[in-house]
Each structure stands twice: as structure tokens, then as C-alpha cells.
């Protein structure tokens, strides 16, 4: 019998236009859960979300489907 295991992790980086510092601490506090929620709605698992004033990172695990 053969078993198959699939693991797909993606590190995505999003930048503000012209790398301008628009992501204030207040906005980031709301943005990270929002990004995680979008991933969850599409069947992905959020492993980490973060960033600074001009860009955001998200590490997601995607199912094999």
C-alpha cells in the first residue's frame, strides 16, 4: 500500500503603493485578522501574519485540493 503526503506552504508579501508607510499600528491591528480570515474562508490555514508600515507578510498552508 502506498501513502501520499502533500504539504504546501506559501509566504506572500504585499506592499503598499510606492512603499509608502500607510499601514499604521491601528490599521495593522485590524488587517492581520482580516487577512487570516480571508485565507480561512478559502480553506487555507494561516501560520503567521505580520508586517510594518509599508508591507505585510502572511504564511499560509494550503490543502492539497
C-alpha positions in Angstrom: 0.0 0.0 0.0 1.3 3.5 -0.9 0.7 6.7 1.1 1.0 10.2 -0.2 1.6 13.3 1.9 1.3 16.8 0.5 2.4 19.9 2.3 2.3 23.3 0.6 3.3 26.5 2.5 3.4 29.9 0.9 5.0 33.1 2.1 3.2 36.0 0.5 4.3 39.6 0.7 2.1 42.6 -0.1 3.4 46.1 -0.4 1.7 49.5 -0.3 1.8 51.6 -3.4 5.3 53.1 -3.8 6.2 51.5 -0.4 4.6 54.5 1.3 4.0 54.0 5.1 0.2 53.7 5.1 -0.1 50.7 7.4 -0.5 52.4 10.8 -0.4 50.4 14.0 -4.2 50.8 14.3 -4.7 49.5 10.8 -2.3 46.6 11.2 -4.2 45.5 14.3 -7.3 45.1 12.2 -5.6 44.0 9.0 -3.8 40.8 10.3 -7.0 39.1 11.5 -8.7 40.2 8.2 -6.0 38.6 6.1 -6.2 35.4 8.2 -10.0 35.3 7.8 -9.8 35.5 4.0 -7.3 32.6 4.0 -9.6 30.6 6.2 -12.6 31.3 4.0 -10.7 29.8 1.1 -9.7 26.6 3.0 -6.2 27.7 4.0 -4.6 27.7 7.4 -2.8 30.9 8.5 0.5 30.1 10.2 1.8 33.7 10.6 0.8 37.3 9.7 2.7 40.4 10.3 4.5 43.4 8.7 5.4 47.0 9.1 4.3 50.4 7.8 4.9 49.6 4.1 4.3 45.9 3.7 2.6 42.8 5.1 3.6 39.2 5.2 1.4 36.1 5.5 2.5 32.5 5.8 -0.3 30.1 4.8 -0.7 26.3 4.5 -2.8 25.2 1.5 -4.6 21.9 1.3 -3.8 19.5 -1.5 -7.2 20.2 -3.1 
